[in-house]
């Protein structure tokens, strides 16, 4: 919430930094970066803090995933009778594909509502579009087609495969149940934080409204924004390489003898290899005839 109040200023400073990188001017890049760092320090905001919670949750999710995967592959007797409705056995896949589709839909809702709870602005368009595609990208990997695991397929806590075959993921209902439950709690938590009374009680500042898009500036799609960011990264790399070469030359000059420089080519003959021809005599009649 605190970061949302400073998004316009951070975007303006970030735009200056991007323009300085495109201009390939190290002095302007250093100045723009110093202004951005000073603003973040003065207002105690850092966009990287938003990645702290996912970094903490990712190892926990992987640990639960591997643990449930191993328990379902064992199988644990309690999981064989711990389900409900159409999935009483949590150690077998879902033949109706309801759980994989529900997990995909809940994941999309968590990402969409999580982005809306923060700040909706054009500057985060690229990130939001990529996040919207993640559930669809994950769906082919988490859904499976065979209902019964073949006898020739060997299963381990990380996957199933047969002789001469690539790993084939068979996610059991236990994993989908945990995943769907976790997404449901995330949706409830996000929905509660969207209530104005709760936000006032917790002292959460409402995010500023999104600025109106400038009609004179052409809107770029996802590929256009990715290309622009790639060009900016290349310009930054060129600037860093130039700075590295300059530092290397200064270090070599400090360690070794001074290198003599010339204002002309010292290897050229005194008169030049091909002396210039003498000027032609003036022809005054040519000037009078026009």
C-alpha positions as CSV (number, residue, x, y, z in Angstrom):
1,X,0.0,0.0,0.0
2,X,2.8,2.4,0.8
3,X,4.5,1.6,-2.5
4,X,1.3,2.4,-4.4
5,X,1.3,6.0,-3.3
6,X,4.8,6.5,-4.8
7,X,4.2,4.6,-8.1
8,X,3.8,7.7,-10.3
9,X,7.1,9.2,-9.0
10,X,8.9,5.9,-9.3
11,X,7.7,5.5,-12.8
12,X,8.8,9.0,-13.8
13,X,12.3,8.3,-12.3
14,X,12.4,4.9,-14.0
15,X,11.5,6.5,-17.3
16,X,14.4,8.9,-16.9
17,X,16.7,6.1,-16.2
18,X,15.5,4.2,-19.2
19,X,16.0,7.2,-21.5
20,X,19.5,7.7,-20.1
21,X,20.3,4.1,-20.9
22,X,19.0,4.4,-24.4
23,X,21.1,7.6,-24.9
24,X,24.2,5.5,-23.9
25,X,25.5,8.3,-21.6
26,X,27.1,6.9,-18.5
27,X,27.0,10.3,-16.7
28,X,23.2,10.6,-17.2
29,X,22.7,7.0,-16.2
30,X,24.6,7.4,-13.0
31,X,22.7,10.6,-12.2
32,X,19.3,9.1,-12.9
33,X,20.1,6.0,-10.9
34,X,21.2,8.1,-7.9
35,X,18.0,10.1,-8.0
36,X,15.9,6.9,-8.0
37,X,17.9,5.3,-5.1
38,X,17.7,8.6,-3.1
39,X,13.9,8.8,-3.6
40,X,13.4,5.1,-2.5
41,X,15.6,5.7,0.6
42,X,13.9,9.0,1.5
43,X,10.4,7.5,1.4
44,X,11.4,4.0,2.6
45,X,10.0,2.2,-0.5
46,X,11.5,-0.7,-2.4
47,X,9.7,-2.5,-5.2
48,X,11.7,-5.7,-4.5
49,X,10.0,-6.1,-1.1
50,X,6.9,-7.5,-3.0
51,X,9.0,-10.5,-3.9
52,X,9.9,-11.4,-0.3
53,X,6.6,-13.2,0.4
54,X,6.8,-15.4,-2.8
55,X,10.4,-16.2,-2.0
56,X,9.4,-17.5,1.4
57,X,6.3,-19.3,0.2
58,X,8.0,-21.1,-2.7
59,X,10.2,-23.5,-0.7
60,X,7.2,-24.3,1.5
61,X,5.1,-25.1,-1.5
62,X,7.8,-27.3,-3.0
63,X,8.2,-29.1,0.3
64,X,4.5,-29.8,0.6
65,X,4.3,-30.8,-3.0
66,X,7.2,-33.4,-2.7
67,X,5.8,-34.7,0.6
68,X,2.3,-35.2,-0.7
69,X,3.7,-36.7,-3.9
70,X,5.7,-39.3,-1.9
71,X,2.8,-40.1,0.4
72,X,0.4,-40.6,-2.5
73,X,2.9,-42.8,-4.4
74,X,3.6,-44.9,-1.3
75,X,0.5,-45.0,-0.8
76,X,-0.4,-43.9,2.7
77,X,-3.6,-45.8,3.8
78,X,-5.2,-42.6,5.3
79,X,-5.0,-40.9,1.9
80,X,-6.8,-43.7,0.2
81,X,-9.9,-43.0,2.2
82,X,-9.5,-39.3,3.1
83,X,-11.3,-37.8,0.1
84,X,-14.9,-36.8,-0.4
85,X,-17.6,-36.6,-3.1
86,X,-16.2,-37.9,-6.5
87,X,-12.6,-38.2,-5.2
88,X,-12.6,-40.5,-2.1
89,X,-9.1,-41.8,-3.0
90,X,-6.5,-39.1,-2.8
91,X,-3.8,-41.3,-4.1
92,X,-5.2,-41.6,-7.6
93,X,-5.7,-39.0,-10.4
94,X,-9.0,-37.2,-11.0
95,X,-10.8,-38.9,-13.9
96,X,-13.2,-36.0,-14.3
97,X,-10.5,-33.3,-14.5
98,X,-12.5,-31.1,-12.1
99,X,-9.7,-30.5,-9.7
100,X,-7.0,-29.5,-12.3
101,X,-9.5,-27.1,-13.9
102,X,-10.5,-25.7,-10.5
103,X,-6.9,-25.2,-9.5
104,X,-6.1,-23.4,-12.8
105,X,-9.2,-21.1,-12.3
106,X,-8.4,-20.4,-8.7
107,X,-4.7,-19.6,-9.6
108,X,-5.8,-17.2,-12.2
109,X,-8.2,-15.5,-9.7
110,X,-5.5,-15.2,-7.1
111,X,-3.1,-13.6,-9.6
112,X,-5.8,-11.2,-11.0
113,X,-7.2,-10.1,-7.6
114,X,-3.7,-9.8,-6.2
115,X,-2.8,-7.4,-9.0
116,X,-6.0,-5.4,-8.5
117,X,-5.4,-5.2,-4.8
118,X,-2.2,-3.4,-5.4
119,X,-2.0,-0.6,-8.0
120,X,-3.6,-0.8,-11.4
121,X,-1.5,1.3,-13.8
122,X,-0.1,1.0,-17.3
123,X,3.4,0.5,-16.1
124,X,2.7,-3.0,-14.8
125,X,0.9,-4.1,-17.9
126,X,3.7,-6.4,-19.1
127,X,3.9,-8.2,-15.7
128,X,0.1,-8.6,-15.5
129,X,-0.2,-10.0,-19.0
130,X,2.5,-12.5,-18.2
131,X,0.8,-13.5,-14.9
132,X,-2.5,-14.0,-16.7
133,X,-0.8,-16.5,-19.1
134,X,0.9,-18.5,-16.3
135,X,-2.2,-20.6,-15.3
136,X,-2.8,-21.5,-19.0
137,X,0.9,-22.5,-19.3
138,X,0.8,-24.7,-16.2
139,X,-2.5,-26.4,-17.2
140,X,-0.9,-28.9,-19.7
141,X,1.7,-29.9,-17.2
142,X,-0.7,-30.5,-14.2
143,X,-3.6,-32.2,-16.1
144,X,-3.3,-35.8,-17.1
145,X,-5.1,-38.1,-19.4
146,X,-4.7,-41.8,-18.2
147,X,-7.0,-42.7,-15.3
148,X,-5.1,-45.7,-14.1
149,X,-1.3,-45.8,-13.8
150,X,0.1,-48.5,-16.1
151,X,2.0,-51.3,-14.5
152,X,5.2,-50.7,-16.6
153,X,5.3,-47.1,-15.4
154,X,7.7,-46.5,-12.5
155,X,6.7,-43.8,-10.0
156,X,8.9,-41.7,-7.7
157,X,8.2,-38.7,-5.5
158,X,9.1,-36.4,-8.4
159,X,7.4,-38.1,-11.4
160,X,6.5,-41.2,-13.3
161,X,8.2,-42.7,-16.3
162,X,8.7,-45.9,-18.2
163,X,11.7,-47.5,-19.9
164,X,13.0,-45.2,-22.6
165,X,10.3,-42.6,-22.0
166,X,10.5,-39.0,-20.7
167,X,9.0,-38.2,-17.3
168,X,5.2,-38.2,-17.3
169,X,3.5,-36.2,-14.6
170,X,0.6,-37.9,-12.8
171,X,-0.6,-35.5,-10.1
172,X,-2.8,-37.2,-7.6
173,X,-5.9,-35.7,-6.0
174,X,-4.0,-35.1,-2.8
175,X,-1.8,-32.5,-4.4
176,X,-4.8,-30.8,-6.2
177,X,-6.7,-30.8,-2.9
178,X,-3.9,-29.0,-1.1
179,X,-3.4,-26.6,-4.0
180,X,-7.0,-25.8,-4.3
181,X,-7.4,-25.3,-0.5
182,X,-4.3,-23.0,-0.5
183,X,-5.7,-20.9,-3.4
184,X,-9.1,-20.7,-1.7
185,X,-7.5,-19.2,1.5
186,X,-5.6,-16.8,-0.6
187,X,-8.8,-15.6,-2.3
188,X,-10.6,-15.2,1.0
189,X,-7.6,-13.2,2.4
190,X,-7.5,-11.0,-0.7
191,X,-11.2,-10.4,-0.6
192,X,-11.2,-9.4,3.0
193,X,-8.4,-6.9,2.4
194,X,-10.5,-5.3,-0.3
195,X,-13.3,-4.4,2.2
196,X,-13.0,-0.6,2.9
197,X,-13.8,-1.1,6.6
198,X,-11.1,-3.6,7.0
199,X,-8.6,-1.4,5.2
200,X,-9.4,1.5,7.4
201,X,-9.1,-0.6,10.6
202,X,-5.7,-1.9,9.5
203,X,-4.5,1.4,8.3
204,X,-4.1,0.3,4.7
205,X,-4.0,3.3,2.4
206,X,-6.1,3.0,-0.7
207,X,-4.1,2.9,-3.9
208,X,-4.2,5.9,-6.2
209,X,-6.4,5.7,-9.3
210,X,-4.7,4.6,-12.5
211,X,-3.7,7.6,-14.7
212,X,-5.5,8.0,-17.9
213,X,-3.5,6.8,-20.9
214,X,-1.9,9.4,-23.2
215,X,-3.7,9.2,-26.6
216,X,-0.6,10.7,-28.3
217,X,1.6,7.8,-27.2
218,X,1.0,4.6,-29.2
219,X,0.2,1.6,-27.0
220,X,2.6,-1.3,-27.3
221,X,1.6,-4.9,-26.9
222,X,3.3,-7.5,-24.9
223,X,5.9,-8.2,-27.6
224,X,6.5,-4.5,-28.1
225,X,7.2,-3.9,-24.4
226,X,9.4,-7.0,-24.2
227,X,11.4,-5.8,-27.2
228,X,11.8,-2.3,-25.7
229,X,13.0,-3.8,-22.4
230,X,15.4,-6.0,-24.3
231,X,16.9,-3.0,-26.1
232,X,17.2,-1.2,-22.8
233,X,19.0,-4.2,-21.3
234,X,21.4,-4.2,-24.3
235,X,22.1,-0.5,-24.0
236,X,22.9,-1.0,-20.3
237,X,25.2,-3.9,-21.1
238,X,27.0,-1.8,-23.7
239,X,27.5,1.1,-21.2
240,X,28.8,-1.3,-18.6
241,X,31.2,-2.8,-21.1
242,X,32.5,0.6,-22.1
243,X,33.0,1.5,-18.4
244,X,34.9,-1.7,-17.9
245,X,37.2,-1.0,-20.8
246,X,37.8,2.5,-19.5
247,X,38.7,1.2,-16.0
248,X,41.0,-1.4,-17.5
249,X,42.8,1.2,-19.6
250,X,43.3,3.4,-16.6
251,X,44.6,0.5,-14.6
252,X,47.1,-0.4,-17.3
253,X,48.2,3.2,-17.6
254,X,48.7,3.4,-13.8
255,X,50.9,0.3,-13.7
256,X,52.9,0.6,-16.9
257,X,54.9,3.4,-18.6
258,X,53.0,6.3,-20.2
259,X,52.2,5.7,-23.9
260,X,53.3,8.4,-26.2
261,X,50.6,9.8,-28.4
262,X,50.8,11.8,-31.7
263,X,48.6,14.3,-33.4
264,X,49.5,12.7,-36.8
265,X,50.5,9.3,-38.2
266,X,54.2,8.8,-37.1
267,X,54.7,6.0,-39.6
268,X,53.9,8.1,-42.6
269,X,56.8,9.5,-44.7
270,X,57.7,13.1,-44.2
271,X,56.3,14.2,-47.5
272,X,53.6,11.7,-47.6
273,X,53.4,8.7,-49.9
274,X,51.4,10.5,-52.6
275,X,52.1,14.2,-52.3
276,X,49.2,16.4,-53.4
277,X,49.5,17.8,-57.0
278,X,50.4,21.5,-57.4
279,X,47.4,23.8,-57.8
280,X,46.3,24.6,-61.4
281,X,47.1,28.1,-62.7
282,X,44.3,30.5,-62.4
283,X,42.3,31.3,-65.6
284,X,40.9,34.8,-65.4
285,X,39.1,34.5,-68.8
286,X,37.0,31.7,-67.3
287,X,35.7,34.1,-64.7
288,X,34.9,36.8,-67.2
289,X,33.0,34.4,-69.6
290,X,30.9,33.3,-66.7
